[in-house]
Amino acid sequence: MERLTMNAEPREASQKIDDVRAEDRIPAVIYGGKREGAMSLSVDRGQTVKALKQLTPSTVVDVDIDGKKVMALITEIQRHPVTDDVLHVDFRQVETGIPVKTKINLVFTGESPVVKNLGGVLVVNRDRVLVSSAPENLVSQIEIDLATISSFDITISIKDLPLPEGVEIIDDLTASVALVQMPKSKEEIAAEEAAEDASDAAQAAAAAPVTGGEKEGEEAKEEGGDAKADAAEEKDAK
């Protein structure tokens, strides 16, 4: 599969970030590999936004810096907290034959027969797996066929994943990736709903404002004061 190429230009570290963005470019940095230090870059906004829709943490891209291509992984994407615009991109340079650690996305295909025929509930516990691999062996994703979960007793674990040649898992091999739980009975559902209703009622009661207490207390004090005053007047009259 042909690698995606992203064009980049060197950027002076002293250049203001706002000036870079004003040119419809995104500040970036590349580091790692045989590179002695980090290098500041800028990338075209339109090309980058389009490319990021296709990329995963394990997708190797060619970064073209002034006509010289290097392989890299995108390790971090900074986005605006409100608009979700891309603010900054980090590239990690990688070298042929030298293993790197990264995560590969897990993509689930097909349907478990116990979900389809018996009403089971699919539970997905992991959507990525940590691996070590030379960059030329990395893949963007690993597909998992859910049809292999043919009973409620079967669990797909990390050790069961179909791996490309040259890719080594450095994750917990016994960790569960996906399984199918038996559907809940009507009694279990009713009990859960009753417990939720009771919890909601208790929270509502605890949050309800106390009204009238302060006023009633003040009125009681006033009545008590009036009673004492009346008693004093009667004593004086005697």
Contacts in CASP RR format, 6 or more apart in sequence:
PFRMAT RR
TARGET T0000
AUTHOR 0000-0000-0000
METHOD contacts of the structure
MODEL  1
MERLTMNAEPREASQKIDDVRAEDRIPAVIYGGKREGAMSLSVDRGQTVK
ALKQLTPSTVVDVDIDGKKVMALITEIQRHPVTDDVLHVDFRQVETGIPV
KTKINLVFTGESPVVKNLGGVLVVNRDRVLVSSAPENLVSQIEIDLATIS
SFDITISIKDLPLPEGVEIIDDLTASVALVQMPKSKEEIAAEEAAEDASD
AAQAAAAAPVTGGEKEGEEAKEEGGDAKADAAEEKDAK
3 60 0 8 1.000
3 61 0 8 1.000
3 62 0 8 1.000
3 71 0 8 1.000
4 51 0 8 1.000
4 54 0 8 1.000
4 55 0 8 1.000
4 59 0 8 1.000
4 61 0 8 1.000
4 62 0 8 1.000
5 61 0 8 1.000
5 62 0 8 1.000
5 63 0 8 1.000
5 64 0 8 1.000
5 69 0 8 1.000
6 43 0 8 1.000
6 47 0 8 1.000
6 48 0 8 1.000
6 51 0 8 1.000
6 61 0 8 1.000
6 62 0 8 1.000
6 63 0 8 1.000
6 64 0 8 1.000
7 43 0 8 1.000
7 44 0 8 1.000
7 47 0 8 1.000
7 64 0 8 1.000
8 28 0 8 1.000
8 30 0 8 1.000
8 41 0 8 1.000
8 42 0 8 1.000
8 43 0 8 1.000
8 63 0 8 1.000
8 64 0 8 1.000
8 65 0 8 1.000
9 25 0 8 1.000
9 41 0 8 1.000
9 42 0 8 1.000
9 43 0 8 1.000
9 65 0 8 1.000
9 66 0 8 1.000
10 39 0 8 1.000
10 40 0 8 1.000
10 41 0 8 1.000
10 65 0 8 1.000
10 66 0 8 1.000
11 20 0 8 1.000
11 27 0 8 1.000
11 28 0 8 1.000
11 40 0 8 1.000
11 41 0 8 1.000
11 42 0 8 1.000
12 40 0 8 1.000
13 40 0 8 1.000
15 40 0 8 1.000
17 27 0 8 1.000
20 26 0 8 1.000
20 27 0 8 1.000
20 42 0 8 1.000
21 27 0 8 1.000
23 42 0 8 1.000
24 44 0 8 1.000
24 45 0 8 1.000
24 46 0 8 1.000
25 42 0 8 1.000
25 43 0 8 1.000
25 44 0 8 1.000
25 45 0 8 1.000
26 42 0 8 1.000
26 43 0 8 1.000
26 44 0 8 1.000
26 45 0 8 1.000
26 48 0 8 1.000
26 86 0 8 1.000
26 87 0 8 1.000
26 88 0 8 1.000
26 89 0 8 1.000
27 40 0 8 1.000
27 41 0 8 1.000
27 42 0 8 1.000
27 87 0 8 1.000
27 88 0 8 1.000
27 89 0 8 1.000
28 40 0 8 1.000
28 41 0 8 1.000
28 42 0 8 1.000
28 43 0 8 1.000
28 88 0 8 1.000
28 89 0 8 1.000
28 90 0 8 1.000
28 91 0 8 1.000
29 38 0 8 1.000
29 39 0 8 1.000
29 40 0 8 1.000
29 41 0 8 1.000
29 88 0 8 1.000
29 89 0 8 1.000
29 90 0 8 1.000
29 91 0 8 1.000
30 38 0 8 1.000
30 39 0 8 1.000
30 41 0 8 1.000
30 63 0 8 1.000
30 65 0 8 1.000
30 70 0 8 1.000
30 72 0 8 1.000
30 90 0 8 1.000
30 91 0 8 1.000
30 92 0 8 1.000
30 93 0 8 1.000
31 37 0 8 1.000
31 38 0 8 1.000
31 39 0 8 1.000
31 90 0 8 1.000
31 91 0 8 1.000
31 92 0 8 1.000
31 93 0 8 1.000
32 38 0 8 1.000
32 92 0 8 1.000
32 93 0 8 1.000
32 94 0 8 1.000
33 92 0 8 1.000
33 93 0 8 1.000
33 94 0 8 1.000
33 95 0 8 1.000
33 98 0 8 1.000
34 93 0 8 1.000
34 95 0 8 1.000
35 93 0 8 1.000
39 65 0 8 1.000
41 63 0 8 1.000
41 65 0 8 1.000
41 91 0 8 1.000
43 89 0 8 1.000
45 86 0 8 1.000
48 86 0 8 1.000
48 89 0 8 1.000
49 86 0 8 1.000
51 61 0 8 1.000
52 74 0 8 1.000
52 77 0 8 1.000
52 86 0 8 1.000
55 61 0 8 1.000
55 74 0 8 1.000
55 140 0 8 1.000
56 104 0 8 1.000
56 105 0 8 1.000
56 140 0 8 1.000
56 141 0 8 1.000
57 73 0 8 1.000
57 74 0 8 1.000
57 75 0 8 1.000
57 102 0 8 1.000
57 103 0 8 1.000
57 104 0 8 1.000
57 105 0 8 1.000
57 128 0 8 1.000
58 73 0 8 1.000
58 102 0 8 1.000
58 103 0 8 1.000
58 104 0 8 1.000
58 105 0 8 1.000
58 131 0 8 1.000
58 138 0 8 1.000
58 139 0 8 1.000
58 140 0 8 1.000
58 141 0 8 1.000
59 73 0 8 1.000
59 74 0 8 1.000
59 138 0 8 1.000
59 140 0 8 1.000
60 71 0 8 1.000
60 72 0 8 1.000
60 73 0 8 1.000
60 94 0 8 1.000
60 135 0 8 1.000
60 136 0 8 1.000
60 138 0 8 1.000
61 71 0 8 1.000
61 72 0 8 1.000
61 73 0 8 1.000
61 74 0 8 1.000
61 91 0 8 1.000
62 69 0 8 1.000
62 70 0 8 1.000
62 71 0 8 1.000
62 72 0 8 1.000
63 69 0 8 1.000
63 70 0 8 1.000
63 71 0 8 1.000
63 72 0 8 1.000
63 91 0 8 1.000
63 93 0 8 1.000
70 93 0 8 1.000
71 93 0 8 1.000
71 94 0 8 1.000
71 95 0 8 1.000
71 96 0 8 1.000
71 135 0 8 1.000
72 91 0 8 1.000
72 92 0 8 1.000
72 93 0 8 1.000
72 94 0 8 1.000
73 91 0 8 1.000
73 92 0 8 1.000
73 94 0 8 1.000
73 100 0 8 1.000
73 102 0 8 1.000
73 135 0 8 1.000
74 89 0 8 1.000
74 90 0 8 1.000
74 91 0 8 1.000
74 92 0 8 1.000
75 90 0 8 1.000
75 91 0 8 1.000
75 92 0 8 1.000
76 88 0 8 1.000
76 89 0 8 1.000
76 90 0 8 1.000
77 86 0 8 1.000
77 88 0 8 1.000
77 89 0 8 1.000
77 90 0 8 1.000
78 86 0 8 1.000
78 87 0 8 1.000
78 88 0 8 1.000
78 89 0 8 1.000
79 85 0 8 1.000
79 86 0 8 1.000
79 87 0 8 1.000
80 87 0 8 1.000
92 100 0 8 1.000
94 100 0 8 1.000
94 135 0 8 1.000
95 135 0 8 1.000
96 134 0 8 1.000
96 135 0 8 1.000
96 136 0 8 1.000
97 134 0 8 1.000
97 135 0 8 1.000
97 136 0 8 1.000
98 134 0 8 1.000
98 135 0 8 1.000
99 132 0 8 1.000
99 133 0 8 1.000
99 134 0 8 1.000
99 168 0 8 1.000
100 132 0 8 1.000
100 133 0 8 1.000
100 134 0 8 1.000
100 135 0 8 1.000
100 138 0 8 1.000
101 130 0 8 1.000
101 131 0 8 1.000
101 132 0 8 1.000
101 170 0 8 1.000
102 130 0 8 1.000
102 131 0 8 1.000
102 133 0 8 1.000
102 138 0 8 1.000
103 128 0 8 1.000
103 129 0 8 1.000
103 130 0 8 1.000
103 131 0 8 1.000
104 128 0 8 1.000
104 129 0 8 1.000
104 131 0 8 1.000
104 138 0 8 1.000
104 139 0 8 1.000
104 140 0 8 1.000
104 141 0 8 1.000
104 142 0 8 1.000
104 167 0 8 1.000
105 127 0 8 1.000
105 128 0 8 1.000
105 140 0 8 1.000
105 141 0 8 1.000
105 142 0 8 1.000
106 126 0 8 1.000
106 127 0 8 1.000
106 128 0 8 1.000
106 129 0 8 1.000
106 141 0 8 1.000
106 142 0 8 1.000
106 144 0 8 1.000
106 161 0 8 1.000
106 177 0 8 1.000
107 141 0 8 1.000
107 142 0 8 1.000
107 143 0 8 1.000
107 144 0 8 1.000
108 124 0 8 1.000
108 143 0 8 1.000
108 144 0 8 1.000
108 146 0 8 1.000
108 178 0 8 1.000
109 143 0 8 1.000
109 144 0 8 1.000
109 145 0 8 1.000
109 146 0 8 1.000
110 145 0 8 1.000
110 146 0 8 1.000
110 147 0 8 1.000
111 146 0 8 1.000
111 147 0 8 1.000
112 120 0 8 1.000
112 122 0 8 1.000
112 146 0 8 1.000
112 147 0 8 1.000
112 149 0 8 1.000
112 150 0 8 1.000
112 180 0 8 1.000
113 147 0 8 1.000
113 149 0 8 1.000
113 150 0 8 1.000
114 120 0 8 1.000
114 149 0 8 1.000
114 150 0 8 1.000
114 151 0 8 1.000
114 152 0 8 1.000
114 180 0 8 1.000
115 121 0 8 1.000
115 122 0 8 1.000
115 146 0 8 1.000
115 149 0 8 1.000
115 180 0 8 1.000
118 152 0 8 1.000
118 182 0 8 1.000
118 183 0 8 1.000
119 183 0 8 1.000
120 152 0 8 1.000
120 180 0 8 1.000
120 181 0 8 1.000
120 182 0 8 1.000
120 183 0 8 1.000
121 180 0 8 1.000
121 181 0 8 1.000
121 182 0 8 1.000
121 183 0 8 1.000
122 146 0 8 1.000
122 178 0 8 1.000
122 179 0 8 1.000
122 180 0 8 1.000
123 178 0 8 1.000
123 179 0 8 1.000
123 180 0 8 1.000
123 181 0 8 1.000
124 177 0 8 1.000
124 178 0 8 1.000
125 175 0 8 1.000
125 176 0 8 1.000
125 177 0 8 1.000
125 178 0 8 1.000
125 179 0 8 1.000
126 158 0 8 1.000
126 175 0 8 1.000
126 176 0 8 1.000
126 177 0 8 1.000
126 178 0 8 1.000
129 142 0 8 1.000
129 158 0 8 1.000
129 161 0 8 1.000
129 169 0 8 1.000
129 171 0 8 1.000
129 177 0 8 1.000
130 169 0 8 1.000
130 170 0 8 1.000
130 171 0 8 1.000
131 138 0 8 1.000
131 163 0 8 1.000
131 167 0 8 1.000
131 168 0 8 1.000
131 169 0 8 1.000
131 170 0 8 1.000
131 171 0 8 1.000
132 167 0 8 1.000
132 168 0 8 1.000
132 170 0 8 1.000
133 164 0 8 1.000
133 166 0 8 1.000
133 167 0 8 1.000
133 168 0 8 1.000
134 166 0 8 1.000
137 164 0 8 1.000
137 165 0 8 1.000
137 166 0 8 1.000
137 167 0 8 1.000
138 164 0 8 1.000
138 167 0 8 1.000
139 164 0 8 1.000
139 167 0 8 1.000
142 161 0 8 1.000
142 162 0 8 1.000
142 163 0 8 1.000
142 164 0 8 1.000
143 162 0 8 1.000
144 156 0 8 1.000
144 161 0 8 1.000
144 162 0 8 1.000
144 177 0 8 1.000
144 178 0 8 1.000
146 178 0 8 1.000
148 154 0 8 1.000
148 156 0 8 1.000
149 155 0 8 1.000
149 156 0 8 1.000
149 178 0 8 1.000
149 179 0 8 1.000
149 180 0 8 1.000
152 180 0 8 1.000
152 181 0 8 1.000
152 182 0 8 1.000
154 179 0 8 1.000
154 180 0 8 1.000
155 176 0 8 1.000
155 177 0 8 1.000
155 178 0 8 1.000
155 179 0 8 1.000
156 176 0 8 1.000
156 177 0 8 1.000
156 178 0 8 1.000
156 179 0 8 1.000
157 173 0 8 1.000
157 174 0 8 1.000
157 175 0 8 1.000
157 176 0 8 1.000
157 177 0 8 1.000
158 169 0 8 1.000
158 171 0 8 1.000
158 172 0 8 1.000
158 173 0 8 1.000
158 174 0 8 1.000
158 175 0 8 1.000
158 177 0 8 1.000
159 169 0 8 1.000
159 173 0 8 1.000
159 174 0 8 1.000
160 177 0 8 1.000
161 169 0 8 1.000
161 177 0 8 1.000
163 169 0 8 1.000
184 192 0 8 1.000
END
